[in-house]
Amino acid sequence: MTLARIPRHIVTIAFRQLFQRKRQAALIISGIGVAVMVLVTALSLMDGLLASFADKIVNFSPHIVLSGEILHPAVPDMLLPPGAAADHVFFIKNTERQDEDVVKNYTMVVNAVRSDSRIITVSPIVYVNTIVAFGAQSLPAAVIGVLPAEADKIQHFSANMLSGRFAELERTPDGVMLGSSLARDLTARMGDQIQCVGIAGNRFTVNVLGVYSTGMNDVDNSAYTNIPLAQTVGGFARDEITGLQLRVSNLKEDARVAGEIAELTNHRATTWEQNAAGILGILNMISSIVYILVFFVIVVAGFGVANILITNVLEKYRDIAIMKSLGFHRNEITLIYLLQGVAVALIGAAIGCLLGFVMIEILRSIPITPSQSGMIRSDRLQMGLRPLYFAVASGFSFIVCVAASIGPSRKAARVNPVEILRGER
């Protein structure tokens, strides 16, 4: 039976009974509204956080990272050749740097990777953990050597410069770009000269060509320079780098591409999902906890709906008996109380959606202090705004309210008018 086909007198009786106790009805409707508001806000917050995180990772980070770790190291079968006899084996101490986790002959590796048409950007990097100093400030920081043009395609430095031009790095052998967090901690700015401590303890003076801010804490706490300078500071040979950063044309194929590149180069390749698995898992766990809590809030509100309908039924026993004696069918009695549950659900959902929208706008406008320890940084709560939030919250509350009204409706339909009118109940 559609709403248009429901007899008008059924609707009138249902609403008159519901709003006869106005304060109680208003309280229950408010409870449903608050529950819907909380669910809409929770959906907006969690979806906004996940969307913001994914946007930062996907648009401002490499899709695949090829590290220097070798998958299948070459191991000699034996120390001595077949047939050789010896009582002792001598090991010579090697005093030179022996980095296993580097990509050697990287130009050849880059060319091999670029031959895959699914890969649109290949950016070699040299990652060096060092000490940077400016004036009286000395801080541990990562100095990362890159090919500026290729790195800019992956992390979009040019679009996030606070001062200077990232392209200048390509023309300045002793230049460096500072992340906003590192520049703030050093109190350095464009035009200053800072020092980097090399692996052997020697100091290198470099010129600050600009300051960038990407919103990614790891990136903004680092300094970017040319590959040759980073190799010198880190003590790497000219044909060595620490890894490659890659972007693919189709993000859905990143896992397959990473596996094939790893087999091709014999170096470990990880996707952005694998690199961000920890934080994604935490966000999903928090989302689940929030949704479970909100679920119980709405269920409690559903008990409130059941309570008001049961109260109505108990108070209206005589009215129900009279209606049955006048020819009302059991289905019509059931429908009266189901309509009351539907009315509470619809009015409460409408109020909750309106309050949810207002709450989203308020929360997204409140400034917050950006965290310097997380993976991404933002001065505002990242709130999403999609019709899906309101549809899910309204639909869930509707189902709970209608389910809560089924019991009281059946109880009303089972009332025996003879017993009531005789005063036996």
N, C-alpha and C positions, 0 to 999 in steps of 0.2 A: 504494500500500500504506500503510495507516494504521499508527500506532504500535501499536495494539492487535492488529493482525494480523501484526506482525513476530514471527517465532519467537523464543521465549525464549532458545534457545541462541545465536542471532545476537547478541542484546543482551548476553548474558553474555560472549561472546568479545570483543566490541567494548570493553566497559568494562575487562575484565581486561588487554587489550593496552594500552589508553590509560593506565591507572594503574599499570602495571608499572614504569614510570620515573616515580615519584611527584614527584620534584623538578622534572623537566622539565615534566611536566603542570601542576604548581602554578604554575610560572613563566609558562607560556603563558596559563593561565586568569587569572593576576594581570594580565598585559598586557592581555587583553581587558577585564577589569574596570576597570582604570585608564582605558583608552580610552573605555569607556562612561561612566565617571564624568566625564571631561573634557567629553565631548559633552553630557551632561545639564546640567552646570554652565554650559557656554557657551550652550546654548539658554535656560537659566533667566536668565542675566545679560542677554543681548541682548534677549530678549523682555520681561524686566522693565523694562529701560531704555526701550525703545520704548513699552511700555504706560504707564509713569509719565510719560513725556514727552507722549504723546497725552492722557493724563488731565488733566495740567496745562493743556495748550493748549486742549483742548475744553471743560473744565469751569470754567476760571478765566481764559479769554481770549475775546475776541470771535470769532465765527465769520467775520465779514466786517468789513473796515475800509474805510470810505469816506473817502478823503483829499481834501485841497483841490485836488489836481492836476486841472486841466481837460483833458478829453480832446480837445475840438474848440474851441480858442480862436477867438474872433471876430477875424478879420483884415480890415482895410479893404481894399477892392479897389484903391484908389488914394489918394494923399495929396491930390490936388487934384480938385475936381469937374470933370465933363466941360465942355470949352470954356474953362476958366479958363487964364489965361496968367500966368506968374510966372517970374522969374529966380532966386529964392531961396526956400528953405523954412526957416522958423525953428522951432527946437525950444526949448521952455521947460523949464528945469530944475525938476523937481518935488521939493521938499524934504520932502514928507510921505511917510509910509510907504506903499509900494505892494506889498502882498503878493498875489502871484498864487495861491499855494498855500493859499488859505483858502476856506471855504464861506461865501458871502455870503447874506444873507437866510435864515439857517439854519432859522428857524422854519418857513418855507414848505417847505424841503427835508425837514425832519423830518416834517411832515405828509404830504408826498407819499410818503415811504418807509414810514411807518406804515400807509398805505392797502393795502399788500401783506399779505395775511393770513398768508403764510408767515413773516413776520418777527415775532417775539414781543417783542423788546426793541430799543429805539433809544436809544442814549446819546450825546449830543453831547459833544465834548471840546474843550478849548483847551490845546494843548501848548506850554509855554514853557520854553526852556532858559535858566537863570538861575543866579545865585549865591545860596546860602543861608548865613546866618551865625548862629552862636550862641556867645557869649563870644569866645574867641580863635580859634575854628574857622570857616573860610570854605571852602565846597566848591561845585563846580559840580553842579547837580542839575536834574532836570526837575520843574517844578511844573505839575500837570495840573488844569485846571478841569473839573468834571463836575456833572451833576445827581445828587446823592447817591443818591436812590432808584433811578434807572436804572442807575448804575454798579454799585450793590450787586447788582443782578440778574445782571450779567455776571461780575463778579470776586469776588463773595461776600465782601466785606470784613467784614461783620458777623460771619461765622462764623470769621474769622481775626484778630480783634482781640486784641492782647496787653494793651491797656489802653484805656479809653474806649469810647464807642459811636459807630459810624460815622454813625448818624442825627443826631447832634448837629451835624454839618457843615451840615445843611440849615437849622438855626436860628441859625447863627453866621456872619455875613457875613465876619468877619476870622479865621475858624478855619482850621486845616490839620491833615491827618492825615499822619503820617510813616511811611514804610516802615521796617521793623526795621533794615535795613542802614544807611539814611541816619541814623536816630535814633542808632544805635550810633556811627557816625563823627562825628556832631555832639556826642555825649554829651548829647543832649536827651531829655526825657521829657515825659509828659503834664503840662500845667500851665505849662510853660516858654513863653517868648516868643522867637521867632526872627525874623530879618529876611530879606526877599527883595529883591534888587536889580532894579529895573525896567529897561526898555529904555533909558530916558533917564538912568539912573544914580541915580535917586532910590530911597530905601529904604522898604519897607513892613514894618511890624511886625505879625506874625500870632501867634495863640495856638495852641499845640499841644493839640489836643483828644483825641488818642489815638495809639497806635502799632499797626500791623498787620503781619502776616507771612503772605504767600501762598505762599512757596517759589519764586516767580518773581523772579529777580534784577533784571530791569528794573523791575518793579513795586515791589519792596522797596527799591530805590535812589531812589525818587521820592517826591514829596509831592503829596497830593490836596487840592484846595480847591474853592470855588464858582466857577462860570463867571464871574460879574462881576469877582471879584478877580483871576482869571487873565487876563481881558481887560485889566484895568488894568495889571497887571504887565508883560504882553507888548505893550502898546500897540495892542491890537485895538479895532475899533469894536464897539458893542454888538450889531450884527447879524452879527458875524463869529466863526467858530470854525475850528479846524484840521481837523476831521473828525468822522465818526460811527462808533461801534462798534455792531455789530449781532449779534444772535443769531437763528438760524432754528429753526423747529420740526423740520425734517428735515435733518439734517446732510448727507445724501447729495445734497441739492439745492442746497448752498451755492454751487457754481460757476455754476449756472444763474441763481440769484437774484442773485448778484453781477453777472453780465453784464447782466441786465435793469435792475438798479438803476443801473448805470453809464450805460446808455442813457437812463434816465429823468431822471437828475440832471446828466448831462454831467460827472461826476467819476469818477476812477478808483476802482474797488472791487476789493479783493483778498481772497482767502479765506485761512483759517488755513494751508492746505496750501502756498499760494504764499509766505506770510510766513515759514513755517518750513521751506521747501524746502532751505535750506542745511544746517541741522542734521540734518534727516531723511536727506539724502543722505550725510552723514558717518557717521551711525549705521548706515545700510544697507551702506556700504562696509566699515566695521569688522566688521559681522556676517559679510559675505562672506569677509573675510580669516580670521576666527576659524574659520568652518565649513570652509574649505579646509584650514587647518592641522590641525584635528581629523580631517578626512577622511583625511589622510595618516597620522596616528597610528593610526587603525583599520586602514588598509591595511597598515602595518608589522606590526601585531599579526596580521593575516591571513597575512602571510608566515611569522610564527612558527608559526601553526597548520599551514600547509603543510609547514614544516620538520619538526615533530614527527611528522606523519603519514608523510612520506616516510621518515624515520628508522625508524618502526615497520615500514613495508613492507620496507625493506632488511634489517632485523633479523629479520623474520618470513617471509622467503622460504621456508624449509624448512617452517614451520608452514602457510603458504598452500598449498604443494605437497601436503602431507599432507591438508589439508582438501579440496582438489580431487580427490585420488585416492580419498577417502572418499565422493565424490559431491556435494560442494558446487558449486552452479552459479556462474557468473561474476557473476550479479546478486547472489547472496548475499555473495560476497566484496566486491563493490563496496559493498553495503549496510553491511557491518561498518565500513568506513573512513569512509563518509558519516556513520554514527551517531557515530563519534568526533568528527568536526567539529561535528555538531549538539550533542553533549554539552558540548564546550568552549565553544561559543557560548552555550548556555543557562545554564551555570553562571557563565561570565564575565559575561553580561548581568545575571544576578540579583545578583551581587556588586557590579557597577558601578552598578546602580540604587540599591542600598542605600547605597553610598558617595556617590553623587550626591546623594541626599536629605540625608545628613548634612552634606555640603559646602555645600549650599544653606542649611541652617539655620545653619551656622557663619558663612558670609559675610554673611547678612542680619542677624546679631546684632552684627557688628563695627562700632563707631562710626567714622566718618570725619570729617575736617574739611571742612565744606561749602565748595565753590568759590564765590567771589564774582564770577567773570568769565564763567561760562557762562550759559545761558538759564534753567535751573532749578537749584534748590539742595536738597540733601538731606543729612542726617547719617547715612544708612545706604545701603548698596548696595541698589538696587531689584531684588530677585530674584523672578522669577516662580515659580509652582509649579503645574504642570498635568500631568495624566497623559500628555499628548501628548509631553512631553520624553522620558519614559521609554520610551514606545512607539517613537518615532523612533530613539532611540539603540539600543535592543535590536534592533529590526528591521534597522537598518543593519549592526550587528555580526553578526547572524545571517546575513545575506546574504553578507557578506565571508567569514565562516568556512566556510560551506557551499561557496561558490565556491572557496575555497582547498583544500577537501578533495576536490574533483572529480578533479583531476589524480592525486594519490596513489591514490585509489580505483580509477581506471581502470588505473593501473600495476599495482596488486595483482591486478586481474581478468585482466590479460594474462599473468600468470606461467605459464610452461610447466612443469607438475609433473615431466615426464620429465627435462627438462634439470636441474632442481634436484636431484632424487633421484639422478641419475647423477653429480652433482657437476660438471656441465659449466658451472655458473654459481656 
